[in-house]
């Protein structure tokens, strides 16, 4: 057999045996009211409503809030729950959700169970990585808010974005 025959045979077998998965994304939009967040204090108030308060002082959690072009909240998601001192952030998931919800802006947030709101070097690094990743799909990182049960720290207000 020559190379052309081998190639045709291979392609025929590939087509007949090819199995594939489909990927579907479903976004259920439910607006009880239009929620527009204008500053870090309003972000903090929103987060206090959605945060698992039982974990606030025990485990780090990392969340993202997604916004449309009018800066209305279109959804939020807890990206991960970690240990008492750290939390792995799945940037691909965070960006995927922004893309599939057609978000134009994202605010990220996580808690510090210790109550110390000073951003760590890791906090600064992950913020830069997320900002760069979102920029690739024309989505703006609007803020990164670190929360405790009594107060918050805003990267945007501190000029760190």
C-alpha positions in Angstrom: 0.0 0.0 0.0 1.2 3.5 -0.7 1.0 6.5 1.6 -2.2 7.9 0.0 -4.1 4.6 0.6 -2.8 4.4 4.2 -4.0 8.0 4.8 -7.5 7.3 3.3 -7.8 4.1 5.4 -6.7 5.9 8.5 -9.2 8.8 8.0 -12.1 6.4 7.2 -11.4 4.5 10.5 -11.0 7.7 12.4 -14.4 9.0 11.2 -16.2 5.7 11.9 -14.7 5.4 15.4 -14.7 9.0 16.4 -16.3 9.8 19.7 -16.6 13.3 21.0 -18.1 15.2 23.8 -20.3 18.2 23.5 -19.9 21.2 25.8 -23.0 23.1 26.8 -23.2 26.2 29.0 -26.6 27.1 30.5 -27.1 30.5 32.0 -30.3 31.1 33.9 -30.9 34.8 34.2 -33.2 35.6 37.1 -33.5 39.3 38.0 -35.3 39.9 41.2 -34.2 43.5 40.9 -31.4 45.2 39.1 -28.5 45.3 41.6 -25.9 48.0 40.7 -22.8 48.2 42.8 -21.0 51.5 42.8 -18.1 51.2 45.3 -16.2 48.8 47.6 -18.5 49.3 50.5 -21.5 48.2 48.4 -19.4 45.2 47.2 -18.8 44.3 50.9 -22.5 44.6 51.7 -23.4 42.3 48.7 -20.7 39.8 49.8 -22.0 39.7 53.3 -25.4 38.5 51.9 -23.9 35.7 49.7 -20.9 34.6 51.8 -21.0 31.4 53.8 -20.7 33.2 57.2 -20.1 29.8 58.9 -16.7 29.7 57.1 -15.8 33.4 57.3 -13.4 32.9 60.2 -12.4 29.3 59.4 -11.6 28.8 55.8 -10.6 31.0 52.9 -13.2 31.3 50.1 -12.7 33.0 46.7 -15.6 34.4 44.8 -16.3 36.4 41.7 -19.2 38.8 40.9 -20.0 39.3 37.2 -21.4 42.5 35.7 -23.0 43.6 32.5 -22.2 46.8 30.6 -24.6 48.8 32.8 -22.6 47.6 35.9 -25.6 45.5 37.1 -24.8 42.2 38.8 -25.6 39.4 36.4 -24.3 36.6 38.7 -21.7 35.4 41.2 -19.9 32.2 41.9 -17.8 30.9 44.7 -14.8 29.7 42.8 -13.2 27.7 45.5 -13.0 27.0 49.3 -9.6 26.4 50.7 -7.8 26.0 54.0 -7.5 28.4 57.0 -4.5 30.1 55.3 -4.9 29.8 51.5 -7.3 29.1 48.6 -6.4 27.9 45.1 -8.0 30.0 42.4 -9.1 28.4 39.2 -8.5 31.2 36.8 -9.8 29.2 33.8 -13.1 28.7 35.5 -13.3 32.4 36.6 -12.6 33.6 33.0 -14.9 30.9 31.4 -17.8 32.1 33.5 -17.1 35.7 32.5 -17.1 34.7 28.9 -20.2 32.6 29.0 -22.2 35.1 31.0 -21.1 37.8 28.5 -19.8 39.9 31.5 -18.1 43.1 30.8 -16.7 43.5 34.4 -15.7 41.2 37.3 -15.1 41.9 40.9 -13.2 39.2 42.8 -13.2 38.7 46.5 -11.8 36.5 49.2 -11.8 36.4 52.9 -8.9 36.3 55.4 -10.0 34.1 58.3 -7.3 35.7 60.5 -9.0 39.1 60.2 -5.8 40.7 58.9 -6.9 42.4 55.7 -3.4 43.3 54.4 -2.9 41.8 50.9 -0.3 39.1 50.8 2.2 38.8 47.9 0.1 35.9 46.7 -3.0 38.1 46.7 -1.2 40.7 44.6 0.1 38.0 42.2 -3.2 36.3 41.6 -4.9 39.7 41.1 -2.4 40.5 38.3 -2.9 37.1 36.7 -6.7 37.4 36.8 -6.6 40.9 35.4 -4.4 39.9 32.5 -6.5 36.8 31.8 -9.7 38.8 31.7 -8.1 41.5 29.6 -7.7 38.9 26.8 -11.5 38.6 26.5 -12.1 42.4 26.9 -13.5 42.0 30.5 -12.4 44.5 33.1 -11.3 43.5 36.6 -13.1 46.2 38.5 -11.8 45.4 42.0 -10.4 42.7 44.3 -11.9 42.9 47.8 -10.5 41.1 50.8 -13.2 40.7 53.5 -13.5 39.7 57.2 -16.6 39.5 59.2 -16.3 43.2 60.3 -14.4 45.1 57.5 -12.9 45.0 54.0 -9.9 46.1 51.9 -10.3 47.2 48.3 -7.5 46.9 45.8 -9.2 49.6 43.6 -9.5 52.1 46.4 -5.9 51.5 47.5 -4.7 52.2 43.9 -3.4 48.6 43.5 -5.3 47.8 40.2 
